[in-house]
Amino acid sequence: MHPDTRLQLQHVRAADLRAEADAYRLTAGAGNPRRLRARVGWTLVEVGLRLASAPRPAVAC
């Protein structure tokens, strides 16, 4: 195999490995998806409760 061809293949493989490592790093940093879903769910519940219990100003007629 020609050295330039081998070098190009190594560059492509290195780029693939870097992309794979970045993708793993992003997914590992996100943590457990169920945990994130639960956090978002409880946040939505809290916002809903705040909206439901917010005092409403009286409208003068």
N, C-alpha and C positions, 0 to 999 in steps of 0.2 A: 504494500500500500504506500502511496506517495505521502511523504511527511506533511505536506500542506493539507491534504485531505484528512489525514489523521488529526491534525491540529484543529481543523474546522469541526470535526466530529466531537472532539473534546470540549470545544467551546459551546457547542449546542447542548451536550450532555451536562456541562456545568450550569448552563442557564436553566435547564430543566430541573436540576437538583435544587438550585436556588429558589425557583418558583415553588417547588414542592415544599421546601423548608418554610417559606413565607406563608404558604397556605396552612401548614401544620401549626405554625406559630400563632396565626390568627384564630384557628379553631381551638387550640389549647388555651389561649388567653381568654376566650369567651366563657369557658367553664361549661358546666352542665346545662344543656338547653332547657331541661325541665325546670331547673332552678331559675333561669332567666324568665321563663314563661310565668312562673309563679310570682316572681317579683313584679313583672309588668301587670299581671292580673290584680295583685293586691294594690298596686298603685292606681289602677283604674277604679277599683272599689273605693279607695280613699277619696279620689277626686269626685266620684259620684256622690259619696256621702257628704262631702263638703258642699257640693252644689245643691243637694237636697235640703241641707240644714242651714243654708245661708239665709240670713234675715233679708226679707224683701222690703224695700221702702214703700210706705203707704202712698198711694196715688190720690192727690186731691181732686175732687170732682167739682 
